[in-house]
């Protein structure tokens, strides 16, 4: 039995806002043509904690719309999205 993934889950994200913002900034440097940068082993503490490789993170970040066919987000936001676009969930 796998268990109940919603049971005993802490509220919020499993990382601090400053770590997330740093990851977004590094991701921006890797994706934007006018900026140079990379995500090296020293700068991946958040990705390491989330068990996501740097290359995989960039692949997901660059190809989100190609990899996932549909809206991505919180349940409430998806409900509003579907209502707005007259879609069924």
Secondary structure, DSSP 8 states (H G I E B T S, - for coil): ----TTTT--SS-SS-HHHHHHHHHHHHHHH-TT------GGG-HHHHHHT--HHHHHHHHHSHHHHS-S--S-HHHHHHHHHHTT---
